[in-house]
Every structure is written in C-alpha cells, then in structure tokens.
Amino acid sequence: MNAFFTSLARGLDELGRAGGLSSLPALLRAASLLRGLHSQLTLMVGQLHLPPGGRWLDEYMDETARLWDACLAVKLGLASVERYCAAASCAAAALDDWLQDPSPLSSSQVMRAISVSRREAMAAEEENRALADARIAPLSLQLDERLLLRATDARLTGFNGFRGLLHALHNASSLLLLILASGAVSCAAAAGGPCGADDAGAGFVASIVMLQQRMAEEAADAESDGPGAPGIGMCEFRCARAAVEAAREEVERAAAAAAAAAAAAAGRKCEGGGVVKDKVEELKAWLDVLRTGTHSLVCQLDDFLDDIVEGRKELSDLCSH
C-alpha cells in the first residue's frame, strides 16, 4: 500500500512539474498515469486477501463505471478536435494552391476553406461546452471530503485497506479527468480542495493539492487572456486556430496589394507570398502536432477502456472462484 501511495505521489508530482497542463504532452501523461494507477490497484487485489464478492467489489465497479463514462465523454470531445483538424488541413491545402497561383479565384477558394475551418472550430467549442454540461458535470469530478481522514480511520481501512486505495484512486482520477476534460472538452477551473493531511498518504495529498493549484493558476491565466465562455483548453488546438487566422490575414494583405498594383504585377507572383508561405508552414506544423497528439490520446483512452473491461472481468472471476 505504501508503494502504491508513493507511486501515485510521484506520478502527480511529475505531471505538476511538466509544462502547461493543457498541452498534449501533459494530457498524454495524465491519461497514462490514470491507466497505470488503475492497473496497480487491480493487481493489488490479489495481495489483500479480500473476501469473495461483497461491498468492496460493488465499490470498485461503481468507480470504474465513473471512469468509463468520463473517458467516453473526453473521447467525444477529441472527436470534435479531430473534425476541426480535418477542416483546417483543407484550408492549409488551399493555401498551398494559392502560393502556386495567387489569382483572385484562388484567393476566394482560400477564404472559403478558411471560413469552413473557422465554422468547424466554433462548432467544436459549442458542442464541447454542451458535452461538458451534459456528460462531465454530472460525474462530479471533485475531491472527496474524506481526503483528510487519517489512514487509521475505519472508513478507509475497510477490506484490508482496499477502500483506502480505492479512495485514493477516486481522488487522483478525478483530478486527472478534470485535466483531460479541461484540455479536450471545455476549460474548467480545478475544484477547491483540502490544504494538507497528516495520514500515511500525506505525500499523495500534498501532490494533489499542488496539482490543484497548478490547474487553478492556468485557469486564471486563461481567463486573463480575454472574456468569453471557457472553450477547448488544448494549447495545440488554440495555436492551430491562431495560425489559421494569421495565414488568412497575410493572404488578405497580399491579395489587396496585388489588386492595387494589378497592371504592374501582371504575370508575376503576388508580393508577400513569402510571408504567407511561412504562415502556411507554421499552420501545417501545428496541425501535424495536433493530429498526431490527438490520435495518440484517443488510443491511450481506448487502451484504458480495454483495461477497465479486463479488470472488471478479472475481479468478477476472482470472486466467483
């Protein structure tokens, strides 16, 4: 049990010391930690000599059902990001064509493709806000008030300590799922929580508090960037959107300059194409990071869902024997 708490605290600390919690590397790390904690807990069941069946299995099933629902909601949020990525990729392709032929017709095609990309981004934001309200909020991803209980408290020592481990998993997974939901679905400030504890899991509690503070700081920074309802917090998603807008502005500027000097520029490439090319390359780079990272995160969540199915079956079989 001490090894479980130590591993949990170390994983949370490493996540907290990493870069922005809304970046894809941090989201991938959070998903990996979530999966690893569940696997450790499942493996420990065989070492705790638990009675066949009983309340402990019901509590495990309830917790994994909550994890299942939250992961499905995050996957739905990521599907919106993937749709935006496809639309923005079409805009990037249109921009490449414009660089080869910066004609008025090509410019209008670029603007249409960018408009589609912008509409897809807005749709993703709206869909994911609704998803957060309908699927994430009912899960109550908040820290359990029993976090401050001593390790010797009867409410945590039940089932040879299994209840305490499950309680730790509940709190850590709530925080990790909030990070995933804030990045992939809709920004959300970390729920308020305790400031410390003196039990055997004090290191784990301190790690959770530190991570909460990091989440609150990043949420405050996001709010200071400008007014508006919280949207998808993923850094790479926001950078890709900004890159689309930057490319659009450069195309408009170059097209206006070409129209003003149409006679002199006849037969020559549009002035300012080099700047547009740089913006297009930046956009494609962000889209590549976004596409690859989002796909990897979906795969992580799929693997975790498979682990949940396997763990539930394994513990059910253990009780039946």
Secondary structure, 3 states (H helix, E strand, C coil): CHHHHHHHHHHHHHHHHCCCCCCHHHHHHHHHHHHHHHHHHHHHHCCCCCCCCCHHHHHHHHHHHHHHHHHHHHHHHHHHHHHHHHHHHHHHHHHHHHHHCCCHHHHHHHHHHHHHHHHHHHHHHHHHHHHHHHHHHHHCCCCCHHHHCCCCCHHHHCCCCHHHHHHHHHHHHHHHHHHHHHHHCCCCCCCCCCCCCCCCCHHHHHHHHHHHHHHHHHHHHHHHCCCCCCCCCCHHHHHHHHHHHHHHHHHHHHHHHHHHCCCCCCCCCCCCHHHHHHHHHHHHHHHHHHHHHHHHHHHHHHHHHHHHHHHHHHHHHHHHC
